[in-house]
């Protein structure tokens, strides 16, 4: 039986690219979605029996535990977890409400915590596994008008490094990937002038694609990365050199 990769937020954008790449790498892939049911079901229909979708609110720890248990019992042993699900929002710091702050941190940071905790129950017992967190360039450098987003992604990078130290003796690696500017729904609201400006700020003079991030995840999930843990791989075209 093929090993299973679990990808949160896998119905579209970077998550969808990761699902397709890991399937091509030989994994069975379970992925979660929250509001994109039509896209999720269509994706599963296109990709076949080795792909399974689960509706999940990753901010609900009990629901996370139930989904992980179901995957382990009915789909296969989770060898790789990709914490990809997340949200973004641009607003002035003084306009960030309590609700906005909690929603951002619960989704981007607590959700990854809940999912990691749930799969580690099984990974530690098997003495193997890989956890890959999708962070952000703004978690490294900070982004103006995205303080709550930047803080949540910086926290995710910090969690990556700390958890890697804790579970290394159990044969588990924990790494993160920090995308730069990528062509997804999160950047679709930018106008052409803004996108051109971001392109010019990037030494490679281009905007990244979801497939660029999927390639980095594929590497970290492979045996070639067995001696890599606690690292944050920046995939940003050189934007923060």
N, C-alpha and C positions, 0 to 999 in steps of 0.2 A: 504493500500500500504506500502510495506517495505521501511524503510529509506534507503537513498543512501549514500554510501561511495565513495569518489573520490580519486583514487591513481594515482599519477604521476609516469611515468616510470614503469608501471606495467606489461610489457610483459615478463620480465625475471628476474632471480636472486631474490634479496630480494623483489622487487616489486611484482613479480609473486606469491611468497609465501604469501605476505600480501593480495593480491587479493583473493587467495584461502581461507585463514583463515577467512577473513571478510565475504565472501560468506557463509562459514560454520557457522558463527555467526548469520546469518539471514539477513545480509544486501544485498541489490542490489548493485552491484559494477560497477562503471564506472572507466575506467583507460585510461591513455594516453600513447602513445608511439611516438617515433620520427623516428628511423631508423629500427625498428624491426617489420615491418608490417607482415611478414609471421608468426612470433611467436605470434603476437597479435591476428591475425585472427584465428589461430589454437587454441589458448587459449579460445577465445570466443566460438568457435564451440564445444569445449570440455565441457565448463562450463554452457552453456545454456542461456536462455533468460534473466536471472537476471544479466548477465554480458555484458557490452558494451564497445567497444574500440573506442578511438578517437585519430586520428593522430594530434599531437600538438608539436610545438616548444615552450617550456615554456619560452624562452627568448623573445618571441613576445607578449607583453602585450595585444595588441588588439585581437590576436588570442586566448589568454587565456580567455579574457572576453567573446568572442563569444562561446567558448566551454562550459564554465560554464553556460552561459545563455541557451544554447541548452539543457544541462542536466537538469536544473531546469524546463524548459518548457516541455520537451519530455520524461524524464526518471524518475524524482522524485526529491524531496527536498534533498539537500546535507546536511547530518547531521554530516559527518566526512570528513575531508580533510587530506590525508597523503601526505606530500611533500617528496617524495622519489627520484624523478628523479635527477640524478647527474652524474658527471664525475670525474675521478681521473687521476693523471699523476705524474710520478716520473722524476724529473730533478733537476740539481743543481740550486741554487737560482740565480747565475749570468748568467745562461742560459735561465732563464724565459723571454720570449719576452713580449712586450706589448699585443700582440694578445693572447698569452697563458694566461696571467693574466686576461684579460677581458673575455675571453671565460669561464674560470673557475669560476670567480665570478658571471658572468651573469647567468650561468647554475645553480650553487649550491646555490647561495644566492638570486640574483634578481628573478630567476624563482619562488622560494618559496614565495618571496614578492608579485609577480604578482598574483599567485594563491590564496594566503591568502587574498589579497585585494579584489579579485573578489568574493570569497565565503562569505566574511564578510558582503558584501552588503545584502545578504539574511539572514545570521545567526543572525546579529544584529537585523534585523526586526522581526525575530522569537524568539529572546531572548534565543537561544540555539545553541549549536554546539561544535564540538571538532576539534582542529587542532593539528596534530602530525607531527613533523619535523624529518626526518632521518638525524642526524648529523654524528659524527664519534669520535672515541677515539682520533684521531689526532686533532680534534677541541678542545679537553680538554688539551692534553699534548703537542701538536706540533709534527710534524714528519719530520725528516731530509730528505732533497731532495723532500719534499712535502709541501713547504712553502705556495704556492698559494692555494693548496687544504686545508691545515690546517687552513689558514686564512679564507677561505670561510665557513668552517664548524664551526669555532669559532664564526664567524658573525651570523651564523644560530642559534647557542645556545643563543647568545646575543639577537637576535630578538625574540626568544621564550620567554625569561624572560620578556622583555619589553612589548611585545604584550599581554602577560598574565595579566599584571597589567592594561593595557588599556581596555581590553574587558571583564574583570571579572564581572563587574556589569551588563553586557548584558547576563550573564549566559553561557559564552563561556570559555572553558578551552583550554590552549595552552601548550603543552609539547613537549619535544624532546626525541629521543632515539639515543644513541651513540653506534653503533656497534664496537666491537673490530675486530679481524681478522676473516673474514667470508669466507667460500668457495663459491666464485662467480667468474664472469668473471674478476672482478677487481684484484683478486689474482691468476688467472689462469696462469699468465706469470711468477710467482715465481717458481724457481726450487725447487727440493725436499729438498735440504740442507737448503734453506731459510725458507721453510714451517716448517721443523723440528725445526729450531731455534726459530721461532715464537711460535710454540707449547710449547717448553721448557720454554719460557718466561711467559707462561700463567699458573697461579697456578692450574687450573683444568686440565692442561696438554692435552688440546685438542683444535681443531679449531672449531669455531662456524659454524652454518648452517643458511641459510635464514629463516628456520622455527623458530629458536631461536628469531630472530628479529620480525617475524610475531606474535609470542606469546606475546611479550611486547607491540606491537601495539594493539593487541586484548584487552589486559588488559586496556590500556589507553583509548580505544574507548568505554569501557563498563561502566555500571553504577557504578561498583565497584571503578572507578577512578573519580567519580563526584566531589570529594573534593580535587583533585590533580591538580594543575596548576602551570605553571612557572618552572617545574622541568625537569631536564635532567637525564633520566634513562640510566645508563651505562650497556650494555650487552656485556661483554668482557672477561668472564671467570676469572675475577680478575686481569687482566693484568696491571691495573694502581693503584693497591692498594698501 
